[in-house]
Each structure stands twice: as C-alpha cells, then as structure tokens.
Amino acid sequence: MAAFVILLVLLVITAFVFTGIIALWVYRDAKERGDRGWMWVSIILLSSPILGGLLYLIARREERYPCRFCGWMINKTANYCEHCGKQFPVCEPGSGYLEDLPLNERKNDSKRRNRNRRFLMAMILSAVMMAASLVGLIVVAVNSGDADIGIDWNTGWVMMKTESTWDNVWTFRYNKASEGYHVDSRLKVENPQTQQLAVDLSFGEGQEMLMKISQQREDGQTIEQEVYLDSSSQTRYFDLDQFKDGKIKISIYNNGVSDVSGKVTVLDK
Ligand SMILES: [Zn+2]
C-alpha cells in the first residue's frame, strides 16, 4: 500500500513537471514568434501537454527577425520586407543568405538551439520518469492484495445490472446475462471460526447457479470452495473454517437464469 501511494505521488509530480516543461517551452517559443504565450499555456493546461503541445507545433508561427533596413519583424524565410519593400537576400555574390541576418540574430539562433536541446532533454527525462512511475503503479496494483485472487475476466454480457459492495455487504441484481457470466466481490473475514457466509439468492425459473468462494494463501496457492445454489427466499449459511482471516472472493455464475438478485455478507454464527 505504501509503495502504491509513493508511486502515485511520484506520478502526479512527474506529470506536473512534464506539463510545466512543455508549457514553459511553448510560452517562450510563442513569445519569440510574436504569438500569444499565455493563450498557448492555457490550451496546454486545459487539454493536455501532449495534445496542446502538438496543436502548438501545428499552428506554430514562422520564426521572425527584424528587417535590417527598417527593423520591421519579418518571417525568416521571407525574400522581401513587407514594410520597406527591400529585397532579400541583398548579398553580393559569394556571401550566403545568413549574412543578411544581423550578427546578434545569429547568436540568438545558436542560443535558441541550445535552449531547445536542453528543453528536449528535460522533456524526455520527465516523460521517462512519468512512464516508469505509471508502470510501477500498475505492477504494484496488479500484485497487491485484492487483485491477486485469480483474475477471471468476464467475457459475457449482462442486462440492467446494479451492484454494490458496501460495509462488507455485497448486493447485486440483474435482468439477464449470458451463460457463464459471473458477478464477483470480495468480503472481509475477521474470524473464519466464528463467522459464516450468509447468502440470499433468488432468480426466475431455471438451473442452479454456481457459487465459488476462493482465497489466495501466502504460498500462492488458492483455496476454493464450490456450491450449487437454487433459487430460495431463505438465507443460506456457509462455514468458512477452511479459510483464514483476510479477504475472500465470491463469484456467482449465471447458468441461463434471469431476474437474479443476491445479497451476500459475512456474519457471526
Ligand atoms: Zn524593412
């Protein structure tokens, strides 16, 4: 449980860091391109860093720099200034396009590249940490307490089902279900010698229903008890001597019956 909480906190922190890094990068990049930084930060916070970041990259403005003649901000790839009309590049033969860029712009360019590289590293690092804590969380969740008692996935269908497990009382009700469909719950047993399982189960005309009670022991083996139940208005009791204190899993399988309702709990004898 402690590991679960620690990993969950770690996941939340790394997710915040990841979002923060992307938001900061987008903010600075947008500002440099004369775009609305806060608008993009809001989009990232409202959607998600990945979706918002992608949207930004798609809508990202072209890089701009001041015209060397009049200072008007023009697109880096523009071949003339929209403001003063001067043509670019205005270079003599042999001088490259870059020479049209003011010297400090070129310096800024390499600074920007370095900054982008640092941001990318931080982004990857936080994404890896986020993924690692998520994987850790899943591993811990699957291997801990409740989840390890024989996972038996339901593949069938069910109609109009209501179900709840509250205060160690499990109730369920459904109209119809496919053959083999099962409802499951886990109940807590404090003293298997003095307590028993109380089962109320009723359903419409049809076959008996199979109930399985199981518990996983510390050595990994599973203790399992199977009982067939017919529809009854009376409460039936089952001893729990063969189990130990802790949680037991109860599964009740459909066998072509309908209008099923049940209430299962652990009571003192
Ligand atoms: Zn100009």
Residues whose N, C-alpha, C, O or C-beta is under 5 A from the ligand:
A	BS01	ZN	C67 F69 C70 G71 W72 C81 H83 C84 G85
